């Protein structure tokens, strides 16, 4: 189905690629028994950061299979060369990324985020499409949230944080929507406004490290196409 994506084993951690791959092979076989074409996105080791592992040892049924990469600009800039290197070897979908640290706070590190996005654009010259979903379209009191605190209850969907404004401008400048082509301009400059002040964390509320909270939905600006699938 064009409107369905399967993402299996979200952010596996503390387990080898061999074990993760074995799980993927079983789940992929079960899905393919009833759905032969829909894209399946497979998690990679260490919170979906090690894309080199499936590049060296892919799953048994690679047709329309992609591999997950997650990053937070303030924490994972050192992983950028790996994404650039392996994006031409395996289909990669960046199903979660943020402008902050991996905790969801700190920053936003818009200059580092732009380095990732510019790299995603540059691999297009290799015939590769790197789609992404950004964390998060929510008004949670953390820097990575795209909406200012209270926006959801007041339905002020354009009341964006510094991170949200940056992403909104990037999408408008670079992503075709509703059949309209984006203008042929460079990526937008980082907004000069400061992010909204985060509210203090309520005692007893779990603070995320790398794993996403299930209550916030990422914003997918483009449809994934595994152009380098076998």
PEKA-V208572 format. One record per residue. N is the residue number from 1. RES is the residue in three letters. SS is DSSP state (hx for helix, st for strand, lp for the rest). PSI is psi in whole degrees, 0 to 359 (NA if undefined). Layout:
{{N & RES & SS & PSI} {N & RES & SS & PSI}}
This chain:
{{1 & UNK & lp & 136} {2 & UNK & lp & 334} {3 & UNK & lp & 10} {4 & UNK & lp & 137} {5 & UNK & lp & 140} {6 & UNK & st & 125} {7 & UNK & st & 118} {8 & UNK & st & 146} {9 & UNK & lp & 69} {10 & UNK & lp & 124} {11 & UNK & lp & 57} {12 & UNK & lp & 143} {13 & UNK & lp & 146} {14 & UNK & lp & 26} {15 & UNK & lp & 148} {16 & UNK & lp & 159} {17 & UNK & hx & 326} {18 & UNK & hx & 316} {19 & UNK & hx & 317} {20 & UNK & hx & 316} {21 & UNK & hx & 319} {22 & UNK & hx & 318} {23 & UNK & hx & 313} {24 & UNK & hx & 315} {25 & UNK & hx & 321} {26 & UNK & hx & 315} {27 & UNK & hx & 319} {28 & UNK & hx & 317} {29 & UNK & hx & 320} {30 & UNK & hx & 320} {31 & UNK & hx & 315} {32 & UNK & hx & 340} {33 & UNK & lp & 335} {34 & UNK & lp & 349} {35 & UNK & lp & 106} {36 & UNK & lp & 347} {37 & UNK & lp & 331} {38 & UNK & lp & 142} {39 & UNK & lp & 135} {40 & UNK & st & 128} {41 & UNK & st & 122} {42 & UNK & st & 129} {43 & UNK & lp & 151} {44 & UNK & lp & 165} {45 & UNK & hx & 160} {46 & UNK & hx & 66} {47 & UNK & hx & 38} {48 & UNK & hx & 50} {49 & UNK & lp & 335} {50 & UNK & lp & 79} {51 & UNK & hx & 348} {52 & UNK & hx & 332} {53 & UNK & hx & 308} {54 & UNK & hx & 336} {55 & UNK & hx & 323} {56 & UNK & hx & 336} {57 & UNK & lp & 78} {58 & UNK & lp & 169} {59 & UNK & lp & 166} {60 & UNK & lp & 325} {61 & UNK & lp & 89} {62 & UNK & lp & 357} {63 & UNK & lp & 124} {64 & UNK & lp & 36} {65 & UNK & st & 136} {66 & UNK & st & 165} {67 & UNK & st & 144} {68 & UNK & st & 139} {69 & UNK & st & 131} {70 & UNK & st & 143} {71 & UNK & st & 155} {72 & UNK & st & 128} {73 & UNK & lp & 320} {74 & UNK & lp & 349} {75 & UNK & lp & 326} {76 & UNK & lp & 23} {77 & UNK & hx & 332} {78 & UNK & hx & 345} {79 & UNK & hx & 351} {80 & UNK & hx & 317} {81 & UNK & hx & 326} {82 & UNK & hx & 317} {83 & UNK & hx & 316} {84 & UNK & hx & 319} {85 & UNK & hx & 315} {86 & UNK & hx & 354} {87 & UNK & lp & 338} {88 & UNK & lp & 357} {89 & UNK & lp & 326} {90 & UNK & lp & 153} {91 & UNK & lp & 125} {92 & UNK & st & 135} {93 & UNK & st & 123} {94 & UNK & st & 88} {95 & UNK & st & 356} {96 & UNK & st & 129} {97 & UNK & st & 158} {98 & UNK & st & 164} {99 & UNK & lp & 356} {100 & UNK & lp & 194} {101 & UNK & lp & 171} {102 & UNK & lp & 344} {103 & UNK & lp & 344} {104 & UNK & lp & 349} {105 & UNK & lp & 175} {106 & UNK & lp & 143} {107 & UNK & lp & 216} {108 & UNK & lp & 149} {109 & UNK & lp & 74} {110 & UNK & hx & 328} {111 & UNK & hx & 320} {112 & UNK & hx & 321} {113 & UNK & hx & 319} {114 & UNK & hx & 327} {115 & UNK & hx & 318} {116 & UNK & hx & 310} {117 & UNK & hx & 323} {118 & UNK & hx & 323} {119 & UNK & hx & 319} {120 & UNK & hx & 323} {121 & UNK & hx & 319} {122 & UNK & hx & 329} {123 & UNK & hx & 351} {124 & UNK & hx & 334} {125 & UNK & hx & 344} {126 & UNK & hx & 5} {127 & UNK & lp & 22} {128 & UNK & lp & 138} {129 & UNK & lp & 121} {130 & UNK & lp & 100} {131 & UNK & lp & 161} {132 & UNK & st & 158} {133 & UNK & st & 130} {134 & UNK & st & 141} {135 & UNK & lp & 116} {136 & UNK & lp & 155} {137 & UNK & lp & 80} {138 & UNK & lp & 165} {139 & UNK & lp & 28} {140 & UNK & lp & 146} {141 & UNK & lp & 70} {142 & UNK & lp & 154} {143 & UNK & lp & 326} {144 & UNK & lp & 344} {145 & UNK & lp & 139} {146 & UNK & lp & 335} {147 & UNK & st & 145} {148 & UNK & lp & 152} {149 & UNK & lp & 131} {150 & UNK & lp & 355} {151 & UNK & hx & 323} {152 & UNK & hx & 314} {153 & UNK & hx & 329} {154 & UNK & hx & 357} {155 & UNK & lp & 37} {156 & UNK & lp & 77} {157 & UNK & lp & 344} {158 & UNK & lp & 3} {159 & UNK & lp & 82} {160 & UNK & st & 153} {161 & UNK & lp & 180} {162 & UNK & hx & 315} {163 & UNK & hx & 316} {164 & UNK & hx & 321} {165 & UNK & hx & 318} {166 & UNK & hx & 312} {167 & UNK & hx & 318} {168 & UNK & hx & 316} {169 & UNK & hx & 322} {170 & UNK & hx & 315} {171 & UNK & hx & 315} {172 & UNK & hx & 324} {173 & UNK & hx & 338} {174 & UNK & hx & 344} {175 & UNK & lp & 126} {176 & UNK & lp & 131} {177 & UNK & st & 145} {178 & UNK & lp & 37} {179 & UNK & lp & 358} {180 & UNK & st & 136} {181 & UNK & lp & 141} {182 & UNK & lp & 154} {183 & UNK & lp & 149} {184 & UNK & lp & 74} {185 & UNK & lp & 166} {186 & UNK & lp & 167} {187 & UNK & lp & 147} {188 & UNK & lp & 150} {189 & UNK & lp & 155} {190 & UNK & lp & 137} {191 & UNK & lp & 150} {192 & UNK & lp & 350} {193 & UNK & lp & 146} {194 & UNK & lp & 149} {195 & UNK & lp & 153} {196 & UNK & lp & 145} {197 & UNK & lp & 128} {198 & UNK & lp & 142} {199 & UNK & lp & 152} {200 & UNK & lp & 147} {201 & UNK & lp & 132} {202 & UNK & lp & 135} {203 & UNK & lp & 131} {204 & UNK & lp & 347} {205 & UNK & lp & 127} {206 & UNK & lp & 139} {207 & UNK & lp & 128} {208 & UNK & lp & 146} {209 & UNK & lp & 278} {210 & UNK & lp & 335} {211 & UNK & lp & 136} {212 & UNK & lp & 147} {213 & UNK & lp & 138} {214 & UNK & lp & 349} {215 & UNK & lp & 347} {216 & UNK & lp & 134} {217 & UNK & lp & 132} {218 & UNK & lp & 163} {219 & UNK & st & 108} {220 & UNK & st & 109} {221 & UNK & lp & 353} {222 & UNK & lp & 160} {223 & UNK & lp & 126} {224 & UNK & lp & 140} {225 & UNK & lp & 110} {226 & UNK & lp & 74} {227 & UNK & lp & 339} {228 & UNK & lp & 25} {229 & UNK & lp & 146} {230 & UNK & lp & NA}}
